[in-house]
Amino acid sequence: MPVDHAALLGLIRRAFPASALEPLPEDQLADIRRRFPGIPEEYLELLRHVGAGRIGSMGLALYDGPCGPEEFFDEETAADLAGTLFFADDFGGWHAGFDTRDGWRVVGVSSVAPRPLPEREAGVGAFLTRWVEDRRPNRGGNRPE
């Protein structure tokens, strides 16, 4: 089911007013599409309408494009994570990304045990919606604000 980006952005702003997100311009989205053939269009739509930046003051960093494992991990670990592209992190050693070898499935990777573990949601928008809802006030989650 497609995610309503306006509703997601509203949820983020209500739950985490310290968020700072900037939508990406079309030329940057076109560059991402060119550099990463097969990248989910749903992810590009999220960058177009919700943007990149941070959710909360130190909750989740949304990158302005996919990053390879070599940007975060040593050479051996990065080689073990080949095929994984990251789109976010929690400022604490956990990353969200895509497993490009498994149909661009959304995965989480901990720096403690760096291997891609599938998330419940099929898309980035649904993943972010759950992430925000699990951590908003009065929901029992840790609020990264």
C-alpha positions in Angstrom: 0.0 0.0 0.0 1.5 3.4 -1.0 2.5 5.7 1.8 0.9 9.2 2.0 4.0 11.3 2.2 2.1 14.4 3.5 0.7 12.3 6.3 4.1 10.8 7.1 5.7 14.3 7.2 2.9 15.5 9.5 3.4 12.6 11.8 7.1 13.2 12.0 6.6 17.0 12.7 4.1 16.3 15.4 6.0 13.5 17.1 9.5 15.1 16.7 9.3 18.9 16.3 13.1 19.2 16.3 13.2 17.3 13.0 15.1 18.9 10.1 14.2 17.4 6.7 14.7 18.9 3.2 13.2 17.5 0.1 15.7 16.6 -2.6 15.7 18.5 -5.9 14.9 16.7 -9.2 18.5 16.7 -10.5 19.7 15.0 -7.4 17.0 12.4 -7.6 17.8 11.8 -11.3 21.5 11.3 -10.3 20.5 8.7 -7.7 18.3 6.9 -10.2 21.2 6.9 -12.7 23.9 5.7 -10.2 21.7 3.0 -8.6 19.7 1.2 -11.3 16.7 -0.6 -9.9 16.4 1.6 -6.8 12.8 1.6 -5.6 10.8 4.5 -7.0 9.0 4.6 -3.6 12.3 5.6 -2.0 12.9 8.4 -4.5 9.3 9.6 -3.9 10.1 9.7 -0.1 13.2 11.8 -0.7 11.2 14.1 -3.1 8.3 14.7 -0.6 9.6 14.0 2.9 13.3 14.7 2.3 16.7 14.0 3.9 18.0 15.2 7.2 17.2 14.1 10.7 14.1 13.0 12.6 14.2 14.4 16.1 17.4 16.0 17.4 19.2 12.7 17.5 16.6 10.1 16.4 17.2 9.0 12.8 19.4 10.5 10.1 17.9 10.1 6.6 20.7 10.3 4.0 20.4 12.3 0.8 21.0 9.1 -1.2 22.2 5.5 -0.6 25.6 4.9 1.0 27.7 1.8 0.6 28.9 -0.2 3.6 32.5 1.0 3.0 31.4 4.4 4.3 30.7 3.0 7.8 32.6 -0.3 8.2 36.1 -1.6 7.9 37.1 -3.3 4.6 36.4 -6.8 5.7 33.0 -6.0 7.2 32.1 -3.9 4.1 33.0 -6.8 1.9 30.6 -9.1 3.9 27.9 -6.5 3.5 28.3 -6.2 -0.3 24.9 -5.6 -1.9 23.7 -3.6 1.1 23.0 0.2 0.6 22.1 2.3 3.6 19.6 5.1 3.7 19.5 6.0 7.4 21.1 5.5 10.8 20.1 6.0 14.4 23.3 8.0 15.4 24.2 5.0 17.6 25.6 2.2 15.3 22.4 0.9 13.7 21.7 1.4 10.0 18.6 1.0 7.8 19.2 0.1 4.2 18.4 -2.1 1.2 19.5 -5.6 0.4 19.9 -5.1 -3.3 20.5 -8.9 -3.7 17.0 -9.6 -2.3 14.8 -7.3 -4.4 15.8 -4.1 -2.6 14.3 -5.4 0.6 14.5 -3.1 3.6 16.9 -4.3 6.2 18.5 -3.2 9.5 22.2 -3.7 10.3 23.8 -3.3 13.7 27.4 -2.4 14.0 27.6 -5.0 16.8 26.6 -7.9 14.6 26.9 -6.5 11.1 24.6 -8.6 8.9 21.4 -7.5 7.1 18.3 -8.5 9.0 14.9 -8.0 7.2 12.6 -5.4 8.5 8.8 -6.2 8.7 7.9 -3.5 6.1 8.4 -3.9 2.4 9.1 -0.2 1.7 10.9 2.8 3.2 7.7 4.8 3.8 6.1 2.0 5.8 9.3 1.4 7.7 9.6 5.1 8.6 6.0 5.3 9.6 6.4 2.4 12.0 9.7 3.8 13.3 8.1 7.1 14.2 4.9 5.6 15.6 7.0 3.2 17.8 8.9 6.1 19.3 6.4 8.9 19.6 5.4 10.1 23.1 2.8 7.9 25.0 3.7 4.9 22.9 6.2 3.3 25.3 9.2 3.6 22.9 12.4 5.5 23.4 11.9 9.1 22.3 15.1 10.3 20.5 14.4 14.0 21.1 
